[in-house]
């Protein structure tokens, strides 16, 4: 992967869930509810499916998990019902989602940089959540499903004519790092919710630690805007 400490950055792109806001528990419960865990389907089997496919976007997650649990693909009506059940639960519990400590301060501190979001979550939900949590003004662009993380990063590089080293992608999962590596941009793993028990060196646990890592890279290039 590109070393995130070698050169200054002008643009920081965040995965949304797990780095900026803590919605992991709600999303997992939405998944378990949609698939009927503990009711029509074995709970342990659902847990395994979630662990296996949890990095995939919602539509793929539910389809792949259904296959694991039932040995066949869901028909269109079944798939639609799964998505609706998941989405209904998530939307009913949106008010329980919290922002990680220090986010507003971080965004204000780096207001001179381009701050953006690229997530597998539906863009409409991200935009709505940002509005509810008073975050909208901080982010220049918001990408979400159906645009992939890879496509979003490539578009940002092209639109702003950035050198790859100028864009830092921040995510909470190992798989986010693979996306950054594929695009050729630096990556920083950030897990302020301590959802990963990995002891891998380099996982930051707060936005304050992320700020320290960014400052260590030096000022952004002139003319970044």
Residue pairs with C-beta under 8 A, 6 or more apart in sequence:
1 177
1 180
1 181
1 186
1 187
2 164
2 165
2 180
2 181
2 184
2 185
2 186
2 187
3 186
4 168
4 186
4 187
4 188
4 213
4 217
5 213
5 216
5 217
6 165
6 186
6 217
7 165
7 166
7 217
7 218
8 166
8 217
8 218
8 219
8 220
8 221
9 113
9 165
9 166
9 167
9 168
9 186
9 214
9 217
9 220
10 113
10 114
10 160
10 162
10 166
10 167
10 220
10 221
10 224
11 113
11 114
11 115
11 116
11 156
11 160
11 162
11 166
11 167
11 168
11 224
12 110
12 113
12 114
12 115
12 116
12 167
12 168
12 170
12 214
13 116
13 117
13 118
13 152
13 153
13 156
13 167
13 168
13 169
13 170
14 20
14 115
14 116
14 117
14 118
14 169
14 170
14 171
15 117
15 118
15 119
15 149
15 169
15 170
15 171
15 172
15 173
15 176
16 117
16 119
16 121
16 126
16 129
16 144
17 23
17 24
17 27
17 119
17 121
17 172
18 24
18 171
18 172
18 173
18 191
18 193
18 195
19 100
19 170
19 171
19 172
19 190
19 191
19 192
20 99
20 100
20 103
20 117
20 135
21 97
21 98
21 99
21 100
21 129
21 133
22 97
22 98
22 99
22 100
22 192
22 193
23 90
23 97
24 193
24 195
26 89
26 90
26 93
26 96
26 97
27 90
28 50
29 89
29 93
30 85
30 86
30 87
30 89
30 90
30 93
31 46
31 50
31 61
31 62
31 65
31 86
32 38
32 43
32 46
32 50
33 85
33 86
33 89
34 62
34 82
34 83
34 85
34 86
34 89
35 41
35 46
35 49
35 62
35 65
35 66
35 69
35 82
37 43
37 46
37 47
38 46
41 69
42 69
45 68
45 69
46 65
46 69
48 68
49 64
49 65
49 68
49 69
50 61
50 65
52 64
52 65
52 68
53 60
53 61
53 64
53 65
53 68
54 61
55 120
55 173
55 175
56 64
56 120
57 120
57 121
57 145
58 83
58 86
58 87
58 120
58 121
58 122
58 145
59 79
59 83
59 145
62 74
62 79
62 82
62 83
62 86
63 73
63 74
63 79
63 82
66 73
66 74
66 78
66 79
66 82
67 73
67 74
74 82
90 125
91 125
94 125
94 128
94 129
94 132
95 132
97 129
97 133
99 133
99 135
100 192
100 193
100 206
100 207
101 192
101 206
101 207
102 206
102 207
102 208
103 135
103 207
104 138
105 207
106 207
106 208
106 210
106 211
107 115
107 135
107 138
107 139
108 138
109 211
110 211
110 214
111 138
112 220
112 224
113 220
113 224
114 140
114 141
114 160
114 224
115 138
115 139
115 140
116 139
116 140
116 141
116 142
116 143
116 156
117 126
117 130
117 139
117 141
117 142
117 143
117 144
118 143
118 144
118 147
118 149
118 152
118 153
118 156
118 169
119 126
119 143
119 144
119 145
119 149
120 144
120 145
120 148
120 149
121 144
121 145
122 144
122 145
123 142
123 143
123 144
123 145
123 146
123 147
124 144
125 144
126 142
126 144
127 136
127 142
127 144
129 135
130 136
130 139
130 142
141 156
143 149
143 152
143 155
147 155
149 176
149 179
150 179
150 182
150 183
153 167
153 169
153 179
153 180
153 183
153 185
154 183
156 162
156 167
157 164
157 167
157 183
157 185
164 183
164 184
164 185
164 186
165 185
165 186
166 220
166 221
166 224
167 185
167 186
168 185
168 186
168 187
168 188
168 214
169 176
169 179
169 180
169 183
169 185
169 186
169 187
169 188
170 187
170 188
170 189
170 190
170 210
171 177
171 179
171 180
171 187
171 189
171 190
172 189
172 190
172 191
172 193
172 195
172 196
173 189
173 196
174 189
174 198
176 187
176 189
177 187
177 189
180 186
180 187
181 187
188 202
188 204
188 210
188 213
189 200
189 202
189 203
189 204
190 203
190 204
190 205
190 207
190 209
190 210
191 203
191 204
191 205
192 204
192 205
192 206
192 207
194 205
196 203
204 210
204 213
